[in-house]
Amino acid sequence: MSTLMVPSVPPTPRDDAKHLHKAFKGFGCDTLAVINILAYRNASQRPLLEHEYKLKYSQDLSKRLSSELSGNLKKAVLLWMPEPARRDAIVVREAFSTNIDLKAVTEVLCSRTPSQLLHLKQVYLALFGVYLEQDIQSQTSGDHEKLLLAYLSIPRSEGPEFDRTMAENDAQALYKAGEKRWGTDEGTFRRIFSERSRAHMAAVGSVYKHMYGNTLKKAIKSETSGYFGEALMTIIQCAENPAKYFAKVLRKAMKGLGTDDKTLIRVIVTRAEIDMQYIKVEYRNKYGKSLNDDVHSETSGHYRSFLLTLLGPDQ
Ligand SMILES: *[C@@H]1O[C@H](CO)[C@@H](O)[C@H](O)[C@H]1NC(C)=O
């Protein structure tokens, strides 16, 4: 569920383009005016606005935004503008090239649905002229690499159906491959986690707990490590409750000294139009504070206003 506050009768893309252009002109940019337009336009309105701007002013809106804005606000707004698959492609490519960030890669690839991943792969190739799989091969290694490649290539159902007996067999296979033995059989984890649907994995998680007392997540933590473990954890958490997973990622980005703004921006921007309403609920339940309050205390200025606008009002 989206938290975006779109006006019921939004201005036309043409008026928006005009107002943006006006905000850019003159001495300094009227940043507040820019935010007050862009943060209130949804995924179907933003492309129209970009198109209109280009027609009218013969310039890419993103290029103009890039030269008018700065710092974290600029990063957030530029990530906000593209449609979701393009945005994911940009995030992953950047995490593979300029600032290597395999955590971000793992988060994006292991939290998206099969159809989102399919779209991402197409856009990635179109944008960068290289297959996503090629970048994975050159930038990751071992079980992490094998899991990501399998996860991207194997079709999985997106429906709610699952087979109880098969879930029990998988739970047992994972137990045997992990907690029951000395050492871990990573191949079994890889196979099951890349082949099974979310509904099925959620069932495996609950069967596992029922049969062995321990949670599958605890087993993953004790049996695997590094980015491979991180990928498995992301897959199981997103199978069980994606909003809870993202609430945790956000909390980690803000906890302690300093703020991981890159993660904060990525998660808020990419989830605002998907499940932010639920993430906010999970955040409050788990941490006893509102996500809005934490974002408010970790950020400042126009950057803060922009993120808080995407989060929508505190319930
Ligand atoms: C965006 O908002 C408009 C008008 O408020 C609405 O008609 C449209 O369905 C929305 N698009 C998305 C992707 O939410």
The ligand as an SDF file (V2000), in Angstrom:
LIG
                    3D

 14 14  0  0  0  0  0  0  0  0999 V2000
   -1.6880    8.2360   -9.7870 C   0  0  0  0  0  0  0  0  0  0  0  0
   -2.6750    9.1690   -9.4000 O   0  0  0  0  0  0  0  0  0  0  0  0
   -3.7380    9.3140  -10.3560 C   0  0  0  0  0  0  0  0  0  0  0  0
   -4.6350   10.4840   -9.9270 C   0  0  0  0  0  0  0  0  0  0  0  0
   -4.6730   10.7310   -8.5660 O   0  0  0  0  0  0  0  0  0  0  0  0
   -4.4900    7.9880  -10.4600 C   0  0  0  0  0  0  0  0  0  0  0  0
   -5.5350    8.0950  -11.3980 O   0  0  0  0  0  0  0  0  0  0  0  0
   -3.4940    6.9130  -10.9030 C   0  0  0  0  0  0  0  0  0  0  0  0
   -4.1270    5.6470  -10.9320 O   0  0  0  0  0  0  0  0  0  0  0  0
   -2.2950    6.8590   -9.9550 C   0  0  0  0  0  0  0  0  0  0  0  0
   -1.3090    5.9430  -10.4820 N   0  0  0  0  0  0  0  0  0  0  0  0
   -0.6770    5.0670   -9.7200 C   0  0  0  0  0  0  0  0  0  0  0  0
    0.3590    4.2200  -10.3840 C   0  0  0  0  0  0  0  0  0  0  0  0
   -0.8940    4.9470   -8.5410 O   0  0  0  0  0  0  0  0  0  0  0  0
  1  2  1  0
  1 10  1  0
  2  3  1  0
  3  4  1  0
  3  6  1  0
  4  5  1  0
  6  7  1  0
  6  8  1  0
  8  9  1  0
  8 10  1  0
 10 11  1  0
 11 12  1  0
 12 13  1  0
 12 14  2  0
M  END
$$$$
